[in-house]
Amino acid sequence: MAAAPVWSVDPRTGKQREQVAVEATAQEVDTTVRAAHAARASLAGRTVRSAFLRTAAAKLEAAKDQLVEAADAETALGPVRLTGELARTCYQLRSFADIVDEGDFLGVVINHPDDTATPPIPDLRRYKVPLGVVAVYSASNFPFAFSVAGGDSASALAAGNPVVVKAHPDHPALSELVAAVLRRAAAAHDIPEGVVGLVHGFEAGIELIKHPLISAAGFTGSIRGGRALFDAAAARPVPIPFHGELGSLNPVVVTEAAAAERAEAIGTGLAGSMTLGVGQFCVKPGLVLVPAGAAGDGLVKSLTDAVSDTDPGVLLDHRMRDNFVAGVAERTQLPDVDSPVTPGAGSEHTVSAGFLTVAAGRLAQEGEYDLLLEECFGPVTVVARYEDDAEVRAVLSRLPGNLTATVQLSAEEAAGEGRGAEILAELTPLAGRVLVNGWPTGVAVAAAQHHGGPYPATTSTSTSVGGTAVERWLRPVVYQTTPEALLPPELRDDNPLGLPRRFNGQLER
């Protein structure tokens, strides 16, 4: 594998800014993974782990100006958006530190022997242990929150696993800066710097997933790239868990009553959601089922006005721009597809937002219109006009798995009248997060959050956002009839670590 230069590129001009590093060779990937593997013992203590995560958050905040400047130069996402994303990332690190301190994620369960049970129960003690080194594949569209210090890394470290991050080529300089901050935070707690490894290059990403010391992987990106890595993870001599977020259409259903009640508000809200971040959010609404007739016409007019007022924007790189322009052109060439506001190329380096309309009946059966049921990354959505509830059901029945699904209801429907509950029941099998009278863009970091969904939204049933994301990087172990002196402290009767647990069937906190 020949090493090639890694350049920082300005998406506003397409020009190279500076050489950041070189693509990692197979030997360098091996060295990085082995250094991470050697650092496992340093993360064994929960107190050290939580302190490390808090220090990492503090040091990222201290370097905010430099990091935001570097991120904007490589992504063109703008200082306001990036400052907010960095704040979210630091909050997420501290949230996982809280989870580590609490200890509930260990899932401690203790059963004393019970000879009266059928069959008899021996002494059993269960908890969860780290998997080992985790490979993290950074996302393009969230250079902080889904990258080197993002949710996959933070949750893996919280669980006690070192990480090796495959940097995204859209922000290599920022990746180096963030990795350096994390290593300084590690050093402050006598944790080897190898606990956070970083490699660059496509081939390095392949070598990483194949390395025998990699125990699991997290990925955020395209269906094509994610599926290739997922298959590689399964084809290893020892297969490993692969938690991939791949792609999502994020359908929205607008009832006729909702459109009649608040067409303008729904159209404006949809415009804001589909154009947020130049349409580069993984939960952008890509298909919206809107009633035919006057109520739906009002919504489309509102959407037209709002999208028409949206300025052209810069996508993360020119490859994405070319794919967006080509994807829109292919869709607009389909018969009977209209574009009230035509999306596509803006200036030489920008794209303009827009949306397409089509009769929902065109999407109800397999054929050339299936293209409209595929995600198009960028500021575009498809508005499908339906004649009746049967057409809504027919279109929903053809959709693959999604991260989100949304329904816009009238006030009466939201109170339980009409078909609201039925639509929720139809949407629930399609997505990991179901919204009522909201918009999917914006994924809160919260204990109850689930950012995942049926394939191809994700390759597992886990979440990549929220406290339960830590569960991806742990495995249960049970000790049976083990003398107290030999047990880990987490499983001893006297509970020296003060952990929440289930003790002989009783929940203790």
C-alpha positions as CSV (number, residue, x, y, z in Angstrom):
1,M,0.0,0.0,0.0
2,A,1.7,3.1,-1.2
3,A,1.5,6.1,1.1
4,A,-0.1,9.2,-0.5
5,P,-0.3,12.8,0.9
6,V,-3.4,13.8,2.8
7,W,-4.5,17.3,2.0
8,S,-6.8,19.7,3.7
9,V,-9.2,21.0,1.0
10,D,-11.3,24.2,1.0
11,P,-14.8,23.2,-0.1
12,R,-15.6,26.8,-1.1
13,T,-12.9,26.7,-3.8
14,G,-12.0,23.1,-4.2
15,K,-8.3,23.9,-3.7
16,Q,-5.8,22.2,-1.5
17,R,-4.9,24.2,1.6
18,E,-2.1,22.3,3.2
19,Q,-0.7,18.8,3.5
20,V,-1.8,17.3,6.8
21,A,-0.4,13.8,6.9
22,V,0.2,10.8,4.6
23,E,-2.1,7.8,4.2
24,A,-1.3,5.1,6.7
25,T,0.4,2.0,5.5
26,A,-0.7,-1.4,6.6
27,Q,2.3,-1.5,9.0
28,E,1.3,1.9,10.5
29,V,-2.3,0.7,11.0
30,D,-0.9,-2.3,12.8
31,T,1.3,-0.2,15.0
32,T,-1.6,2.2,15.9
33,V,-3.9,-0.7,16.7
34,R,-1.3,-2.4,18.8
35,A,-0.6,0.8,20.8
36,A,-4.4,1.1,21.5
37,H,-4.5,-2.6,22.5
38,A,-1.6,-2.0,24.9
39,A,-3.5,0.9,26.5
40,R,-6.5,-1.2,27.6
41,A,-5.5,-1.6,31.2
42,S,-5.2,2.1,31.7
43,L,-9.0,2.4,31.2
44,A,-9.9,-0.3,33.7
45,G,-10.7,2.2,36.5
46,R,-14.1,4.0,36.2
47,T,-12.8,7.0,38.1
48,V,-9.9,7.4,35.7
49,R,-12.2,7.0,32.7
50,S,-14.7,9.6,33.8
51,A,-12.0,12.1,34.7
52,F,-10.4,11.6,31.3
53,L,-13.7,12.3,29.6
54,R,-14.2,15.5,31.6
55,T,-10.7,16.7,31.0
56,A,-11.1,16.0,27.2
57,A,-14.3,18.2,27.2
58,A,-12.5,21.0,29.1
59,K,-9.5,20.9,26.8
60,L,-11.7,20.9,23.7
61,E,-13.5,24.0,25.0
62,A,-10.2,25.7,25.7
63,A,-9.1,25.1,22.1
64,K,-12.5,26.2,20.7
65,D,-11.3,29.1,18.6
66,Q,-8.6,27.1,16.8
67,L,-10.8,24.1,16.3
68,V,-13.8,26.0,14.9
69,E,-11.5,27.9,12.6
70,A,-10.0,24.7,11.3
71,A,-13.4,23.0,11.0
72,D,-14.9,25.9,9.0
73,A,-11.9,26.0,6.6
74,E,-12.4,22.3,5.8
75,T,-16.2,22.0,5.9
76,A,-17.7,25.5,5.2
77,L,-20.4,24.7,7.8
78,G,-19.9,28.1,9.4
79,P,-18.6,29.2,12.9
80,V,-22.1,29.4,14.4
81,R,-23.1,25.9,13.5
82,L,-19.6,24.5,14.4
83,T,-19.5,26.3,17.7
84,G,-22.8,24.7,18.6
85,E,-21.6,21.3,17.5
86,L,-18.5,21.5,19.5
87,A,-20.5,22.5,22.6
88,R,-22.7,19.4,21.9
89,T,-19.6,17.2,21.7
90,C,-18.3,18.5,25.0
91,Y,-21.7,18.0,26.7
92,Q,-21.8,14.4,25.3
93,L,-18.3,13.7,26.8
94,R,-19.5,14.9,30.2
95,S,-22.7,13.0,29.9
96,F,-20.8,9.7,29.4
97,A,-18.6,10.6,32.3
98,D,-21.7,10.9,34.4
99,I,-22.8,7.4,33.2
100,V,-19.4,6.0,34.0
101,D,-19.6,7.4,37.6
102,E,-23.2,6.1,38.1
103,G,-22.2,2.6,37.0
104,D,-25.7,1.4,36.0
105,F,-24.4,0.6,32.5
106,L,-22.4,-2.4,34.0
107,G,-25.7,-4.2,34.5
108,V,-24.7,-5.9,37.7
109,V,-27.0,-8.8,38.6
110,I,-26.4,-11.2,41.5
111,N,-28.3,-14.4,42.3
112,H,-27.4,-16.4,45.4
113,P,-28.0,-20.2,45.2
114,D,-31.6,-21.4,45.4
115,D,-32.1,-25.1,45.6
116,T,-35.9,-24.7,45.7
117,A,-36.0,-23.3,42.1
118,T,-36.7,-25.6,39.1
119,P,-34.0,-26.3,38.0
120,P,-31.9,-25.2,41.0
121,I,-30.0,-21.9,40.7
122,P,-26.3,-21.9,41.6
123,D,-24.5,-18.8,42.7
124,L,-24.5,-16.5,39.5
125,R,-23.0,-13.0,39.2
126,R,-23.3,-11.1,35.9
127,Y,-21.9,-7.8,34.7
128,K,-20.5,-6.3,31.5
129,V,-16.9,-5.9,30.4
130,P,-15.3,-3.9,27.5
131,L,-14.9,-5.6,24.1
132,G,-11.4,-4.3,23.3
133,V,-10.1,-1.9,20.7
134,V,-12.9,-0.2,18.8
135,A,-12.5,1.1,15.2
136,V,-14.4,4.4,14.6
137,Y,-15.1,5.7,11.1
138,S,-15.8,9.4,11.1
139,A,-18.7,11.1,9.4
140,S,-18.3,13.9,6.9
141,N,-21.3,16.0,8.0
142,F,-20.5,16.3,11.7
143,P,-16.8,17.0,12.1
144,F,-17.0,17.2,15.9
145,A,-20.1,15.2,17.0
146,F,-19.6,12.2,14.8
147,S,-15.8,12.3,14.4
148,V,-12.7,11.8,16.5
149,A,-14.2,13.0,19.8
150,G,-17.8,12.1,18.8
151,G,-20.4,9.8,20.1
152,D,-18.8,6.5,18.9
153,S,-15.4,7.4,20.5
154,A,-16.9,8.9,23.6
155,S,-19.1,5.9,24.3
156,A,-16.4,3.4,23.5
157,L,-13.9,5.1,25.9
158,A,-16.6,5.3,28.5
159,A,-17.1,1.6,28.3
160,G,-13.4,1.1,28.8
161,N,-12.3,0.5,25.2
162,P,-9.4,2.3,23.4
163,V,-10.3,3.6,20.0
164,V,-8.6,3.9,16.6
165,V,-10.3,6.5,14.4
166,K,-10.2,6.5,10.7
167,A,-10.3,10.2,9.9
168,H,-12.7,11.5,7.3
169,P,-11.0,12.9,4.2
170,D,-13.2,16.0,4.4
171,H,-11.6,17.3,7.6
172,P,-8.2,15.7,8.1
173,A,-6.5,18.7,9.7
174,L,-9.3,19.1,12.3
175,S,-9.1,15.3,13.0
176,E,-5.4,15.7,13.8
177,L,-6.1,18.7,16.1
178,V,-8.9,16.9,18.0
179,A,-6.8,13.7,18.4
180,A,-4.0,15.8,19.8
181,V,-6.4,17.3,22.4
182,L,-7.7,13.9,23.4
183,R,-4.1,12.6,23.8
184,R,-3.2,15.6,26.1
185,A,-6.3,14.8,28.2
186,A,-5.2,11.2,28.4
187,A,-1.7,12.1,29.4
188,A,-3.1,14.3,32.2
189,H,-4.4,11.0,33.8
190,D,-1.3,8.9,33.1
191,I,-3.2,7.1,30.2
192,P,-1.0,6.2,27.3
193,E,-1.6,8.4,24.2
194,G,-2.1,5.3,22.2
195,V,-5.6,5.1,23.8
196,V,-6.8,7.3,20.9
197,G,-5.3,6.3,17.6
198,L,-5.8,8.1,14.3
199,V,-5.2,6.9,10.7
200,H,-5.9,8.4,7.3
201,G,-6.7,6.8,3.9
202,F,-9.2,4.5,2.2
203,E,-6.9,1.5,2.3
204,A,-6.1,2.2,6.0
205,G,-9.9,1.9,6.7
206,I,-9.9,-1.5,5.1
207,E,-6.8,-2.6,7.0
208,L,-8.4,-1.4,10.2
209,I,-11.6,-3.4,10.0
210,K,-9.5,-6.5,9.1
211,H,-7.0,-6.2,12.0
212,P,-7.3,-9.1,14.4
213,L,-7.0,-6.8,17.5
214,I,-10.1,-4.7,16.5
215,S,-13.0,-6.0,18.5
216,A,-15.9,-3.8,17.2
217,A,-16.5,-0.9,14.8
218,G,-18.7,2.1,14.6
219,F,-19.5,3.8,11.2
220,T,-21.5,6.8,10.0
221,G,-21.7,7.3,6.2
222,S,-23.1,6.0,2.9
223,I,-24.9,2.8,2.3
224,R,-22.3,1.6,-0.1
225,G,-19.3,2.3,2.1
226,G,-21.0,1.1,5.3
227,R,-22.2,-2.1,3.7
228,A,-18.7,-2.9,2.3
229,L,-17.2,-2.5,5.8
230,F,-20.1,-4.4,7.4
231,D,-19.5,-7.3,5.0
232,A,-15.8,-7.2,5.8
233,A,-16.4,-7.3,9.5
234,A,-18.6,-10.4,9.1
235,A,-16.1,-12.1,6.7
236,R,-13.2,-11.9,9.2
237,P,-12.0,-15.2,10.7
238,V,-13.4,-13.9,13.9
239,P,-16.4,-11.7,13.0
240,I,-17.0,-8.6,15.1
241,P,-19.9,-6.3,15.8
242,F,-20.3,-3.5,13.3
243,H,-22.6,-0.7,14.3
244,G,-23.2,1.3,11.1
245,E,-25.4,4.2,10.3
246,L,-25.8,4.1,6.5
247,G,-28.7,6.1,5.0
248,S,-32.3,7.3,5.7
249,L,-35.2,8.9,3.8
250,N,-37.0,10.0,7.0
251,P,-40.6,10.1,5.7
252,V,-43.2,12.6,6.8
253,V,-46.9,12.2,6.6
254,V,-49.1,15.3,6.6
255,T,-52.8,14.5,7.2
256,E,-55.4,16.4,5.3
257,A,-56.7,17.9,8.5
258,A,-53.3,19.1,9.5
259,A,-52.7,20.7,6.1
260,A,-56.1,22.5,6.3
261,E,-55.4,23.7,9.8
262,R,-51.8,25.0,9.5
263,A,-50.5,24.7,5.9
264,E,-48.2,27.8,6.2
265,A,-46.6,26.7,9.4
266,I,-46.0,23.1,8.1
267,G,-44.5,24.4,4.8
268,T,-42.2,26.8,6.6
269,G,-41.1,24.2,9.1
270,L,-40.4,21.7,6.4
271,A,-38.3,24.2,4.5
272,G,-36.2,24.9,7.5
273,S,-35.7,21.2,8.3
274,M,-34.8,20.1,4.7
275,T,-32.4,23.0,4.1
276,L,-30.7,23.0,7.6
277,G,-27.0,22.6,7.2
278,V,-27.5,22.7,3.3
279,G,-29.5,19.5,3.6
280,Q,-26.6,17.5,4.9
281,F,-28.2,16.1,8.1
282,C,-28.7,12.4,8.3
283,V,-32.3,13.0,9.5
284,K,-33.3,15.5,6.7
285,P,-36.9,14.8,5.7
286,G,-36.5,13.3,2.1
287,L,-40.0,12.3,1.4
288,V,-43.2,14.1,2.4
289,L,-46.7,12.8,1.8
290,V,-49.0,15.7,1.3
291,P,-52.7,15.6,0.5
292,A,-53.9,16.6,-3.0
293,G,-56.4,19.4,-3.2
294,A,-56.6,22.9,-1.7
295,A,-55.2,22.1,1.7
296,G,-52.1,20.5,0.2
297,D,-51.8,23.4,-2.3
298,G,-51.5,25.9,0.5
299,L,-48.7,23.8,2.1
300,V,-46.8,23.6,-1.2
301,K,-47.1,27.3,-1.7
302,S,-45.7,28.0,1.8
303,L,-42.9,25.6,1.1
304,T,-42.2,27.3,-2.3
305,D,-42.0,30.7,-0.7
306,A,-39.7,29.6,2.1
307,V,-37.3,27.5,0.0
308,S,-37.2,30.3,-2.6
309,D,-35.8,32.6,0.1
310,T,-33.0,30.1,1.0
311,D,-29.5,31.2,-0.1
312,P,-27.3,28.8,-2.1
313,G,-24.8,26.9,0.1
314,V,-21.6,25.0,-0.1
315,L,-21.6,21.2,0.3
316,L,-18.9,19.4,2.3
317,D,-16.9,18.6,-0.8
318,H,-17.1,18.7,-4.6
319,R,-17.8,15.0,-5.0
320,M,-20.9,15.5,-2.9
321,R,-21.8,18.5,-4.9
322,D,-21.4,16.6,-8.2
323,N,-23.5,13.7,-6.8
324,F,-26.2,16.1,-5.7
325,V,-26.4,17.9,-9.0
326,A,-26.5,14.6,-10.9
327,G,-29.0,13.0,-8.5
328,V,-31.4,16.0,-8.8
329,A,-31.1,16.0,-12.6
330,E,-31.9,12.3,-12.8
331,R,-35.0,12.7,-10.7
332,T,-36.3,15.7,-12.5
333,Q,-36.1,13.8,-15.8
334,L,-38.7,11.3,-14.7
335,P,-42.1,11.9,-16.3
336,D,-44.6,13.9,-14.3
337,V,-42.1,15.0,-11.8
338,D,-42.3,18.8,-11.3
339,S,-39.9,21.1,-9.5
340,P,-41.7,24.2,-8.1
341,V,-38.3,25.4,-6.9
342,T,-35.6,23.7,-8.9
343,P,-32.7,22.4,-6.8
344,G,-29.2,21.9,-8.3
345,A,-26.1,23.8,-9.1
346,G,-25.8,27.4,-7.8
347,S,-22.5,29.0,-8.6
348,E,-19.4,27.1,-9.4
349,H,-19.0,25.8,-5.9
350,T,-22.5,26.1,-4.4
351,V,-25.9,24.4,-4.7
352,S,-29.4,25.8,-4.5
353,A,-32.2,24.3,-2.5
354,G,-35.4,23.0,-4.0
355,F,-38.1,20.3,-4.0
356,L,-39.8,18.0,-6.4
357,T,-43.5,17.0,-6.6
358,V,-45.0,13.8,-7.9
359,A,-48.3,12.0,-7.6
360,A,-48.1,9.5,-4.7
361,G,-49.6,6.8,-6.9
362,R,-46.4,6.8,-8.9
363,L,-44.5,5.6,-5.8
364,A,-46.9,2.9,-4.8
365,Q,-45.6,0.3,-7.3
366,E,-42.1,-0.9,-8.2
367,G,-40.6,0.9,-11.2
368,E,-38.6,3.9,-12.4
369,Y,-40.0,6.1,-9.7
370,D,-38.2,4.0,-7.1
371,L,-35.4,6.5,-7.5
372,L,-37.5,9.0,-5.5
373,L,-37.5,6.6,-2.6
374,E,-33.7,6.8,-2.3
375,E,-31.9,9.4,-0.2
376,C,-30.4,12.3,-2.1
377,F,-27.8,14.0,0.1
378,G,-28.3,17.7,0.0
379,P,-31.0,20.4,0.1
380,V,-33.8,18.6,-1.7
381,T,-37.0,16.8,-0.7
382,V,-39.8,15.0,-2.6
383,V,-43.4,16.0,-2.0
384,A,-45.7,13.2,-3.0
385,R,-49.4,14.2,-3.3
386,Y,-51.8,11.5,-2.2
387,E,-55.5,11.1,-3.0
388,D,-56.5,9.0,-0.1
389,D,-55.3,7.0,2.9
390,A,-54.8,3.9,0.8
391,E,-52.1,5.7,-1.2
392,V,-50.4,6.7,2.0
393,R,-50.4,3.1,3.2
394,A,-49.2,1.9,-0.2
395,V,-46.2,4.2,-0.3
396,L,-45.2,3.6,3.4
397,S,-45.3,-0.2,2.7
398,R,-42.6,0.2,0.1
399,L,-40.1,2.2,2.3
400,P,-36.9,0.7,3.8
401,G,-35.8,1.3,7.3
402,N,-35.3,4.9,8.5
403,L,-33.8,6.8,11.4
404,T,-37.0,8.8,11.8
405,A,-40.6,9.0,10.6
406,T,-42.8,12.0,11.2
407,V,-46.6,12.7,11.2
408,Q,-48.1,16.1,11.1
409,L,-51.6,16.0,12.8
410,S,-54.3,18.5,13.4
411,A,-55.1,19.6,17.0
412,E,-58.1,17.3,17.0
413,E,-56.1,14.3,15.7
414,A,-53.4,14.9,18.2
415,A,-56.1,14.7,20.9
416,G,-57.0,11.2,19.8
417,E,-59.6,11.8,17.2
418,G,-59.3,10.5,13.6
419,R,-56.5,8.4,12.2
420,G,-53.5,9.7,14.2
421,A,-53.0,6.5,16.2
422,E,-53.3,4.4,13.1
423,I,-50.6,6.4,11.3
424,L,-48.3,6.1,14.2
425,A,-48.8,2.4,14.1
426,E,-47.9,2.4,10.4
427,L,-44.8,4.5,11.0
428,T,-43.4,2.7,14.0
429,P,-42.0,-0.4,12.1
430,L,-40.2,2.0,9.7
431,A,-38.0,4.0,12.1
432,G,-36.1,4.3,15.4
433,R,-37.6,7.7,16.3
434,V,-41.2,8.6,15.5
435,L,-42.2,12.3,15.8
436,V,-45.6,14.0,16.0
437,N,-45.9,17.6,15.0
438,G,-42.2,18.2,14.9
439,W,-39.2,18.0,12.5
440,P,-36.5,15.3,12.7
441,T,-33.5,17.5,12.3
442,G,-31.8,17.8,15.7
443,V,-30.9,14.8,17.7
444,A,-30.8,15.5,21.4
445,V,-28.2,13.9,23.6
446,A,-30.4,12.4,26.2
447,A,-30.9,9.2,28.1
448,A,-34.1,8.3,26.2
449,Q,-32.7,9.1,22.8
450,H,-32.5,6.5,20.0
451,H,-30.6,7.3,16.9
452,G,-30.9,4.2,14.8
453,G,-33.5,2.2,12.9
454,P,-34.2,-0.8,10.7
455,Y,-31.7,-1.5,7.9
456,P,-30.4,0.4,5.9
457,A,-30.7,3.2,8.5
458,T,-28.4,1.1,10.7
459,T,-26.9,-2.3,10.8
460,S,-27.8,-3.1,14.4
461,T,-30.6,-2.3,16.8
462,S,-28.4,0.0,18.9
463,T,-28.3,3.8,19.1
464,S,-25.3,6.0,18.3
465,V,-26.6,9.0,20.4
466,G,-27.7,9.0,24.0
467,G,-26.5,7.1,27.1
468,T,-27.4,3.7,25.9
469,A,-24.9,4.0,23.1
470,V,-22.3,2.7,25.6
471,E,-23.9,-0.7,25.4
472,R,-22.5,-1.3,21.9
473,W,-19.0,-1.8,23.3
474,L,-19.7,-4.2,26.2
475,R,-20.3,-7.9,26.5
476,P,-21.9,-9.7,29.5
477,V,-19.9,-12.2,31.6
478,V,-21.3,-14.4,34.3
479,Y,-19.2,-15.9,37.2
480,Q,-20.7,-19.1,38.6
481,T,-19.9,-20.5,42.1
482,T,-16.9,-18.2,42.3
483,P,-15.3,-17.6,45.8
484,E,-15.8,-14.1,47.0
485,A,-12.1,-13.4,47.2
486,L,-11.7,-14.1,43.5
487,L,-14.7,-12.0,42.3
488,P,-14.2,-8.6,40.7
489,P,-15.2,-5.9,43.2
490,E,-18.3,-5.0,41.1
491,L,-19.8,-8.5,41.9
492,R,-19.0,-8.8,45.6
493,D,-21.9,-9.1,48.1
494,D,-20.7,-6.0,50.1
495,N,-20.8,-3.9,47.0
496,P,-17.6,-1.9,47.8
497,L,-18.0,0.3,44.7
498,G,-21.6,1.3,45.6
499,L,-23.0,0.2,42.2
500,P,-26.7,0.1,41.3
501,R,-27.5,-3.6,40.9
502,R,-30.2,-6.3,41.1
503,F,-29.5,-8.4,44.1
504,N,-31.5,-11.6,44.5
505,G,-34.3,-10.1,42.4
506,Q,-34.4,-6.8,44.2
507,L,-33.3,-3.6,42.5
508,E,-30.7,-1.7,44.7
509,R,-29.6,1.9,44.0
